[in-house]
Amino acid sequence: MPLLEIQDLVYETNAHRSTRILDRLSLSVEGGEVHALIGTNGTGKSTLASVIMGCEGYGPTSGNVVFDGRPLAGLKVHERARLGITMAWQEPVRFEGITVNQFLSLRNDSGRPARYLELVGLSAERYGNRMVDRSLSGGERKRIELASLLALQPKLAILDEPDSGIDMLSTQDIINVIGAFKAGGSAVLLITHREEIAAIADRASQLCGGRIVCSGNPAKVAEHYKSRHCDVCTGRECHYV
């Protein structure tokens, strides 16, 4: 049984159902797997992440999200987090008022915040006692947030465009972070619009027009994505690879 299974998911933006963002979408993520979800901006990638996480206002119109054998319908964000789902947002969380070490210790009381900082490429000596405030750049906040997710040791980490922003993480940074998640036994749903980031994954799926149009080997999915030849985009027949 997959760790995460999404079954015929439909998400529409209002009661009149005039705008369908996700259209009968089905997707699975296995335990310990890195699964890349690739698509251009506006295809529904972040919406899907919000539906999985249970964010307010993102209840599906129909379909099911099942995690570790349990349907998630009706569960709030914190309840899903207790089950082992966590997410790094495209925009880093605006946490403030405590030191970086204290913030990481809130997520894991093992007394090893330095280890998690080093995994995201930050010096524990330089950053551990810094206050979490606006003096940190967006990229530094993103790294600290990723360190906090590593400290949680989740069953599933959703990384929404980890390479976005001005002070963005390099491909090697992302490889290192994903390796750390895998070493800790976590599965990763890696959301991206860049084929070189998708290539890091064990398996990939392309999202277009709210549907999964191909899924399988990351290199083949990336090739399909670059060609823009799918049933949704062009009316052509699309096959799984």
PyMOL commands that set and color helices and strands:
alter all, ss='L'
color gray80, all
select helices_A, chain A and resi 45-53+77-83+100-107+113-119+124-127+138-152+171-183+195-198+218-227+231-234
alter helices_A, ss='H'
color red, helices_A
select strands_A, chain A and resi 4-12+20-29+34-38+62-67+70-71+85-88+156-160+187-192+203-208+211-216
alter strands_A, ss='S'
color yellow, strands_A
deselect
rebuild
show_as cartoon
